[in-house]
Amino acid sequence: MSAEAEPAMNGGADDHVRRVRLPADRRTPAAARALVRSVLVEAGLSGLANEALLLTTELATNAVEHAQTELDIEVAADETGLTVTVTDFASGPVEELVVGVRNDASDITEVAERGRGLLLVDHFASRWGTTYLPTGKGVWFRLDQPGVAPSARPVTAERRTPLAGSDATGATAPSAAAMSELMQPNPDPYGDDPLPEFATELLARLAEMVGAAGGMVRLDRGDGQGTQALARYGRQPREGNDLLRVPLAVHRPYAGELELDAAPSAYARPLAVLAAERLSLHLENDRLRRADIRRSAWLTFLAEASELLAQSLDVELTMALIPQLVVPRLGQWCAVHTTDEWGRLRLAAASHADEAMLPQLHRVLQENGPDSIQARLREASRSAAQVPLSGPMEGFAVPLIARGQRLGTLAVGRHQRHRHDPDEVSVLEDVARRAALAIENARIHAERRRVAQTLQQSLLPPVLPVVEGIGFAAEYVPTGDEAEVGGDFYDVVPLQDGRWLVVIGDVSGKGVQAAAVTGLVRDVIRVLVGDGKPLPEVLVRLNETLVDRGGGRYCTLALAAVGPGEDRQLDVSLHLAGHDRPVLLHGGGGATFVGTGGTALGLLDSIATPTAEVPLGPGDALIFYTDGVTERRRGRELFGTDRLRESAAPLAGYSAEVVAARLRATAIGFSVEPPRDDIAVLVLRNDAL
């Protein structure tokens, strides 16, 4: 195989060629596989699926992880095989940006999970090479059909910019069909097996030479099918003195012998031994070929299983997915047990190839005793080693360990017709490692989400005060990433003069640091107004605090002191420090913006925060909001302040709770995407009758 030059660029009318550009996204490998799989089906090259999907996954995944740019994938198939080219748009060596770090191991079985890189391509591809273009670089590989002479015609590989929105890009995460395919037992990749025909011809020639009345070649491939007749000639050999047996010189798990119903002679046995030796060579090739096919199939399975497990950050969903991946491909049944804080095992998920057997499986798994499955599972969890399971549900259990933490056990029942072979046991242990890591990642994410939610709730008032004649209502929607703490907050604080202070603000950034600054702003405001400081002084002192201790973060703020005025009116003193102007919703209809903008806090040593006096008549309302509302995005279009005012105008006459809830729903419904920024709406209304 050569890695020096790229194939020339032309193609025939009978070729199947697809080109598409995919984003730098974790779902890209699945889209790339979907494209390759569709071309394989169209071209009738399903026999190359395992190697093609494995290498495509490797190249696409490493291009996304290392290059972190869009990538072009081209798939070209003809009557003799398939060519796939993956190209990124980053500068740097191909080994780093396209295919990952090279691995010095010479045997594919010695390659670690990371760093397979070009070694996988070199091991499985018929030919491969690199491409260098002004806009990027990449790797191509060629897979030829076994037994078919490679086409003399060069394969098309020219770079073209695909149309946006190509059908192939629609395949994002693995579909239900892809999951179903992954969870099915292995299809038979040995359908066109020339070995029986060769063995039959060899046996017939041998029998004719020695004058045998009949003969048979028996072979056990160690696949659970038992000893099978590979070839027959004449009548079936009968037990007796004339029966000549010669064992086949094959390695485990293969075993077999050649039998002849022939009269003893000086040359019968030597000829039979020679024939058996020749046949053994072909059987050894068959064993190695099948082992290689199985190995590549398992690598493809592990790659897709890892991707499926990595896509879920929900603990329960991840644990429910594990048995679905194992059954029936790797066993008749599978059960996942997790360990609680006291070290006790709890059944998290289970599956059986025969759904009618699930109740019995659950009963057996719950039985307790010295020889029960529960006892064996506890032993596997304690010893961190593989433990066999006996009894009605025979199989074995392996521990689930991630980052040194013992999370539980993975129990798998034996196949219906045979015990697990070493390859399957190795794959199951690998699945257990990947499953444990996926469970641990999901748990860490769940803990981060819980901490974020707790911290976010601590920055918001649990309830708003109930004040006669004044209506307060608020709506808060956190960002789409529930594990991140936002910087938006609101509060309603009593003032010493009997009025109420309405506060809404937005600290720049997200995360723990933004939450710390948010808590600082909220606490400083409460302390200063509790000491009776006037609002302009509160803003000046708060700005000094942020300049000194804000860590470079700034805050926009709106303060409104509200108290009863004359004639059922509410008097509002409004101070804006870089915050958007609130909407004044008139009780009789119509909405306008009020207030005068000022300087955001934490940016400059001195600030300007003009005061605006806003009277609220009965039924009037002030609507405060953060930029998560106005910057809600639908493609390139923003929700905007004008749309907010237009949405608020029809809500005249409604209570503060209804106004806040309707505006929240309108902002959320503007786009199907989850919010990229926190959304906060705070409504102050004159409820005087």
N, C-alpha and C positions, 0 to 999 in steps of 0.2 A: 504493500500500500504506500501511496505517496502523499506527502503533505506539502508539495511544492507549488503546484499551479492549479488554478481554477479551470473547470471545463470551459470550452468555447461556447459561444452564445448563439445557438440556433435550434430550432425544433421542428418537428413534423406535425402534420395535420392531425395525426392520431394521438398525439400526446395529451395528457390531462395536466394543465398548468393552472395553479392558483397563486395569486400574490395578494398579500394584505399587510397593512401596517397596524401594529398593536401597541397599546400604551404601556408605560412602565408601571405595571400594576400586578399585584400578586395573583390576579385571576388570569393573567396572560398565558401561563403554561397550559391551562385548561382550554383556552381558545385556540392555541396553537395545535394541541392534540386533536381538537374537534376538526380543524382544517385538514390535518394529515389523515385522520380517520376517514373523512368524506372522500378524499382523493383515492385512498386505498380501495374503498368500496367501489367507486366508479371505475377504476382501472382493473378491478379483479385481482388485486395484489394483497388479499387479506393475510396470506402467509407471512408477510413481512411486518405485520402490525406490531408484534411485541418489540422488535428491535427499533422500528421507526418511532413508536411512541416513547420508548425509553430515551432515545437520543434526542428527540425533539424536546421532551421535558427538561433534560439536562441543559441543553443549549439555551432554551428560552428562559429557564429559571435563573441561570447564571448571568445571562444578559440583563435581566431585570435587576438582579441583586448587585452586580458589579458595575455595569455601564450606567444604569439608572436613567436611560433615555428610552424614547420610543424604539421599537425594533421592527424591521421588515422581515417577513417570513415568506419564502417562495417554495412551493411544493410542485414538482414536475414528475409525472409518471409516464412510462411507456410500456411496451410489451415485455421488456426484460427487467425492469426494476423501477426504483424510486430515488429521486434526488431532492434533498431538503437543504435550503440555505437560510441561515439566520444572521442578520446584519444589524448592528447597532449604529448610533450616531455620535459616539464619544471618541475622543482621542486617547491614545495609549496603546500598549501592546495587546494583541488579540488574546494572548493567554490570560490576561488579567480581566479584560473587559467583556469578553464574549463567552469564554468557556471556563473561567475560574482558574484556580491555581493548579499548575501541573503537579502530578503525583509521581514519585520516582519508583513506585512499586511496579514490578514486571508482571505480576500475576493479578488478574482482575479480582480474584477472591481476597487479595490483600488490601484492596483500596478502601479507604475509610469512607464514611457517608459523605463527608465534605472533601473537596479536592480531587474528585474523580476526573473532571476536566476532559482533556484530550485523550486520556487513557481509555475511557469508555468508547469514544468515537473510534479510536484506533483498533479497539478490540472487536467491535461489532461491524463496522462499516467495511464495504468492499473497497471503496476509495474515499478519500477525503482531502480537503485542502482549505486554504484561507483566501479571503477576498480583501483587497485594499482599494478603497474608492475615496474620492475627494471628500465625501460626506460621512464616511464611516468605514467599518471593517467588520468582518464576520467569518463564519465557518460554514462550509458545505460538506455534506456527506452523501455517498451513494450506496444504496443497498440493491444488489442484484439477486434475482430469483435463483434458488439453488437448481443446478442442472440445466440452466438456460444460458447460452452464450451471451456475454455482454454485447449490447448494441454498439455498433461502430459509429453510429451517429452521435455527435456531442449533445450534451443536455443543455437546455435553455437555462440561463441563470442571469440574464440581464436585469439591471435594477430599474424598476419603474415605480413611480409614486402611485399607490393605490387610491381609489376613491374613498372619501370618508364615508363611514357608515356601511362598509362592506358587510355582507352576510356573515362572514366568519367572525367578525368582532361581536356578533350577538351572543356567542358562546362565552359567558363570563365564568361564573362558578360552575363546577361540574353539574350537569342536569340530572334529573331523576333517572333518565335512561342511562347516563354514564355511570351513576351509582349502581343501578341494577346490573349493568354489565360487569362492574368491578366485583360485585358480591356473588356472581354466579360461579359455579365450578369451572375449572379450566376446560375450554373446548379441546378436542383432540387435534393437536397440530401435526399428527403423524398419519393423516389420512392416506396419502400417496406413498405407502411404504413399499419399496422394491425388494425388501428382504425376503418375504415369503416366496416370491417368484424365483429369486435366486436360489434359496434353499431347496425348493422343490426340484428345480432343474439339476442342481448338484446331486441331490439324493437319487433322482432317476438315473443319471449317468453312472453313479456308483453302483446302484443295484443291478444295472445291466451288465456292468463289468464283472461283478462277482457272482452273477446269477441268483440274486436274492428274489424271493417271492414277494417280499414286501419290506417296507421300511418306514421310519418315522423320526422326525426331529422334534424333541420336546424342549420347551423353553419356559422358564419362569423369570419374568423381568423384575420381580420383587415389588410389583405395584398393587398387590392385593388380589390380582386376578387368578393367582395360583399357576400351576403348570399348564401350559397350553400347547397344542400341536401346531408347530410352526410350518411343517411340511409333511406330506404323506406320499407314499408310493405303494401301489399294489394293495395286497391285503394287509390288514393290521397285524403287526408282529405278535406272535403268541409266546407265552412263557414256555421255555424248554431249552434243551441243550443246544439247539441251533440258533438261539437268539444271541446276536452279537451287540454288545453295548460299549460305546466309547464316550466318555465324558467330554463336554465342551470346555475348552480352556478360556473361560471368561471370568471377569472380576465381579465381585458383589456389587449390586444386589442380584446380578444375573446368575442363573444356574441352569444347566440343561445337559442333555445327552443325545447321542445319535444311536438309533436302534436299527438293526438289520435282521431280517428273517432269512439267514443265509447258512448254507452248509459250511462247516469248518474247512479252511483251506490255507495254504501257505501264504497266499497273498491277500486274502479277504480282510484280515485285521489291519495290516499295514496300509492298504488303500483306504480303509475306513478312518484310520488315524489321520492320514493326510487330508482326507475330505473334512474331517472334524476340525483340523487345524485351520484350513482355509475358511471354513464357515465361522470359526471363532474370531478370526480377524475382522470379518464383516460385522459380527455381533458386537465386538468391541467398538468399532466405529459407530455402530448404531447406539450403543450405550453412551458414548461420549457426546454424540450429536443430540440425543435426547436430554442428557444432563445439561448441555449448553442451552438448549431451548428452554428447559425448565428454569435454569438460572436467570436467563434474560426475562422470562415471564414473571418470575418472582420479583426481580428488580423493578419491572414496570408496575406490578401490584403494589410494592412498597412505596414507590414514588407517588402513585395516585392515592394510596391510603394515607400517606403523610399529609398530602395536600388537603384531603377531606377533613382530617383531624385538626389541621392547623386553622381551618376556616371558621371553626366554631370556638367562641370564647364563653359559651355557656356550659357550666360544669355538668348539669344533668343531661343536656343534649350530647355532649362529648361522650359521656359514659354509655348512653343509649346507642350511640353509633358504633362503638367497638364490637359488640356481638354481631351486628349486622355485617361488618366487614369480614368477620371470621367464619360465620356459618353461611352456606355449607362448604365453602371453598377449603377451609382448613380443619374442619371437624363437624361432627353431628350436632354438637351443642356448645354453647359458650356462656360463661357467667362472669360478671365483674363484681367483685366485692371491694368495698372501701373500708379503711380503718378509721374509727372515730378517735376522739382525744383520749379515750381509755384503752385504746388498743383492740377494741372489739371489732369484728368484721360485720359489715352490713351489706346485704345484697343490693346492688345498685341497678343492675340490668342483666337480663338473661334472654337467650334466644335458642330455639331448637329447630332443626330442619323440618321436623314434623310438629306442626303447631299443636296437634292433639296431645303431644307428649309434654307440653309445657307445665301443666299442673303437677305431673309426676316429678318433673325436674325440680320444680320449686319445693316439693315435699322432701325430696332427697337432699337438696341443698340446705334445708332447715333442720334436718335431723342432727342430733347431737349425741356423741358417744365416743368411746376411745378409738373405734375403727370407722367413724363416719367421715364423710367428705369435709364437714366443718373442721374436724380435728386435723385433717391433712392440709386444709387451707391455712389453718393457724400455723402449722409447721412450716409451710412455704413462706408465709409472711415473716416468721421469726428467723428462719435460716437464710432467707434471701437466696434460695436455691430452688431448682426444679424438683417437684415432688410428684410421684405417680399417684393416680387415683384408681381405686379398685371398686368392685361391687357392681351394682346395676348400671352405674354411669361411669364406665371406665374412661380414663383419659389421663391428663396430667395438669398440674398447676404451676404457674410461674409468678414470681412476685412483681408487683408494679412499683418501681423505684425511680425517682427523679430527683436529681440534685441532692442525693444522699438521704432523701426522705422516703420512708416506706408508706406508700399510699394505699396498698391493698394487694389483691391477687387477681390474676386472669386464669380461669379454669377453662379447659377445652376438652371436649369429649372426642374419643377416637372415631375414625371414619367407620362407616357401616361395614366395609369389606376388608379393611386392613389397618394395621397400626401405623402411626406416624413414622415416616422415614426421617433420616437425619436432616435432610434439606428442609422439610416442613417444620421440624422442631426448631431449627435455626431461624426460619422465617417468623414463627410464632414468638420466639424470644425477641426478635427485632420489633415485631408489632407491639409486644408488651412494653418495650422501652419507649417507642414512639407514643404509644397510648398514655403511658405514665407522664411523659413530658407534656402532652396535650392537656391532660387533666390538671397537672400542676400549673400550667400557664393559665388555664381557665380559672383555677382557684385564685391565683394571684390577681387576675383581672377582676374577678368578683370582689376580692378584698379591696382593691383600689377603688372600685365603683362604690362599695359600701362606705369607705372612708371619705370619698369625695362627696357623697350624698349627705353624710353626717356633718361634714365641714360646711357644705353649702347651706344646710338647714340652720346651722349655728349662726350664719351671717344674716339670716332673715328673721323677722319677728314671727313667732309662732301664730299669733292672731293679731288683728288690728283692733284698736280700741273702739268701743261703742260709745258714741257721743251724741247727745240729743241735738237734733237739728243739723248734724253734719254726717255725711255718708263717706266712709272710707272703703275702698276695695282695691285688691291687687291681684295680678296674675303673673306667674313666673314660669318660664319654660327654659330648662337648661339646654346647653349645646347638645348636638347629636351624640357626642362622645361622653357617655355618662361617667367615665372615669376621670374626667377633667373638671376642676372647679373653676367656675367663671368669676368674673370681676364685677358683675352687676349686683346691685343691692338696693333695698328701699327700707324705709323705717318711718314710724310716726311717733314723735316724742312730745310729752307734755312740757310746756314752758312755765316758768315761775309766775308769769302774769296771767295765767289762766288760759292762754292760747295754746294751740297745738302746732308743732313743727312737722311739716311733711318733707321727707328727704328721699331723693332718688339719685343714684350715682353710678358711675361706670369706671372701674379701674382698668388701666391698660393691661393687656395680656391675659393669660390664663394660668392655671396651675396653682401650686402651693404658695409660691411667692406672691402672686396676685391676690390670693385669698388672705394672706397675712396682711397685705396693704389694705385690703377691704376691711378687715377686722379693725385695723388701726384707725382708719378714717371713721368708721362707725362709732368706735369707743371714744375717740377724741371729741366728736360732735356731741355725744351724750354727756360727757364730762363738762365741756365748756357751757352748753346750754343749761346744764344742771346748776352751774355756778352763776347763772344769770347774765352771761356775757351777751352783748348785742350781736346780731347775726353778721354784720360786716367784720367785727373783730374775730368772730368764730372762723370765718373764712380766711382771714389773714393768718391767724395762729395755725390753722390747719395746713395752709400753704407752707409755712415755715417748717412744720413737722415733716411734710412730705419731701421737701427739698433736702432736709437733713437725714431722714430715715427711710425714704421711699425706695431706695435702691434704683433710682433712675426711672421709676414708674410714675405716671401722672394720673390724675383723676378729674373727670368732669362731674359736676355736681349741680343739682337744682334744690334750693331750699325755699320753702313757702310757709310763712307764719300765718296761721288762719285763726280768726276770732270773730265773735258776733259783732255786727255793726248796727246801724239804725235801720228801722223799717224791714226787719227780717232778712237783712242783708248780711253777708259775710265779707269781712275785709281781709284781703290777702296781700302780704308783702312778699314779693317774689324776687329771689336773688339767683342769677344764673352764672355759674363759673364754668364756661366753656361747654355747657350742656345745651341740647336742642331745646328750642322754645316749646312750651306746652301748648296744647290746643284748648281754647276756651269754647266749650259747647253751650250755646245759649238754650235756655229752657224753651223759648218760643221757636227754635229752629235756627240753623246756621252754625258754622264753626269757623273760628279764626285763630291765628297764632298770636300769642301775647308774650311780653317780656323783652328785655334787651340783653344781648349776649355779653358775656364777660370773659375773663381769662381762666383757662384750665389751671388746676392746682398742681404744684410740684414741678413746673417747668421754669418759672421765673422767680426771682427774689421778690418782686412786687407784682401785685395783681390789681385788676380793675373789676369790680363786681357791682354794676349799677343796680339800683332798687327800682322795681316797678310795682305800683299799687294797682291791684286788680279787684274791683268789687264783684261779688257773686250774688246775683239776685236769686230768689227762690227758683229751683229747677235748673240753675246753671251748674256747670261742672268744669273742672280743670283736669285735663288728661296729661299725665306725665308718662314718659316712655324712654327707653334706651335705644341705642343705634341698632340693636338686634332686630328691632321692628322695621325701621326705615331701610336698613341694608339687607333685608331678607331678599335673596336672589332667586330668580327664575331664568336660567340661562344667563344672558347679559343684562337682563332687565332687573332693576331694583324696585322694591315696594315703594319707597320714597315717602317724603313728607306730604306731598299733595294727595297721594292716594290715602294716606292715613286720615287727613282732614276730611276727604270725601267719604270715607268709610264711617267717620264719627258723626257726620251731620245728620243722618237718619235716626240716630240713637237719642235724639233730644226727648226728654220726658221719661226716659228709663232710669232705673236705680243705678247706683254706682257699680253694684255687682254685675248687672246685666251689661253695662257699657264695657267694663273691663273684660268680661268673658267673650263678648261679641268681637271686640278688637283683637283679642288673642286668637280666636278661631279664624278671623279674616287673615291675619298675618301668617298663621300656620298653613292655611289652605292656599296661600298664594303660590306655593311651590311644593312639589312632591318630595323634594330632598329634605333630609333632616336639618334642623337649624345649625348653621355654622357658628353662630354667636348666641349668647343668652338673650332671651326675650323677656323684658320686664315692662309691665303696664301698671300704673298707679293712678287711681281716680279719686278726686276730691269733689264732693257734690254738696250743694246747699239743699238740704232736705226739709227746709222750713215749709210748713203748710200755709 
